[in-house]
Amino acid sequence: GAVVSQHPSWVICKSGTSVKIECRSLDFQATTMFWYRQFPKQSLMLMATSNEGSKATYEQGVEKDKFLINHASLTLSTLTVTSAHPEDSSFYICSAREGWAAGELFFGEGSRLTVL
Amino acid sequence: AQKITQTQPGMFVQEKEAVTLDCTYDTSDQSYGLFWYKQPSSGEMIFLIYQGSYDEQNATEGRYSLNFQKARKSANLVISASQLGDSAMYFCAMRARGTGGGNKLTFGTGTQLKVEL
């Protein structure tokens, strides 16, 4: 089946630095990708919808200048956490749609960010 | 607005027994889809089963079945013959046009399932 890959799977950075997380669809083209955030033992919260070739659509309360999303190609979306702070530490997961069937929505393995 | 409610933060079940994980939802859309995902400690989201709002029969996938009661707006997951490998967090999710379409999902808070010997 189709695979969505995220990189890095975990990252530790210093407060004030920026971190980029990549989400790739390995064997299909994804015009739309989704970025979720998950705090420990909590649910997934949608941050933004990443649209290839256009600006991302952010959910209410998500700072677009803080979480920069770029969907430069049909197989790659990136999430950049700018000027990271400890409260940005979280598990970030992307998903991508191959088609409209339920089984055609695929999630990446997730990226665990720790900001010191 | 779409809402998914999972009222069981944690569940225990003995190996080989069946377990039901509860999920209720709220939406004003007539067309929607309900998903269940499994998230082991490693973090990846594993798709288990799907039920469309117009599907007349309950969905089944191997040991997983979805008890869909539309009037009650519930979509409970039933896992039969539990295995130790079923221990994980389970999320119920909904896709509806009110969420903006596409495959944007609204997730419940999850149920942590522990299978015991």
HADDOCK unambig.tbl for C-alpha pairs under 7 A between the chains (distance, minus, plus):
assign (segid A and resid 42 and name CA) (segid B and resid 109 and name CA) 6.08 0.50 0.50
assign (segid A and resid 43 and name CA) (segid B and resid 107 and name CA) 6.50 0.50 0.50
assign (segid A and resid 43 and name CA) (segid B and resid 108 and name CA) 6.37 0.50 0.50
assign (segid A and resid 43 and name CA) (segid B and resid 109 and name CA) 4.68 0.50 0.50
assign (segid A and resid 43 and name CA) (segid B and resid 110 and name CA) 6.31 0.50 0.50
assign (segid A and resid 44 and name CA) (segid B and resid 107 and name CA) 6.23 0.50 0.50
assign (segid A and resid 97 and name CA) (segid B and resid 103 and name CA) 6.82 0.50 0.50
assign (segid A and resid 102 and name CA) (segid B and resid 50 and name CA) 6.30 0.50 0.50
assign (segid A and resid 107 and name CA) (segid B and resid 45 and name CA) 6.03 0.50 0.50
assign (segid A and resid 108 and name CA) (segid B and resid 44 and name CA) 6.71 0.50 0.50
assign (segid A and resid 109 and name CA) (segid B and resid 43 and name CA) 6.47 0.50 0.50
assign (segid A and resid 109 and name CA) (segid B and resid 44 and name CA) 4.58 0.50 0.50
assign (segid A and resid 110 and name CA) (segid B and resid 43 and name CA) 6.42 0.50 0.50
assign (segid A and resid 110 and name CA) (segid B and resid 44 and name CA) 6.32 0.50 0.50
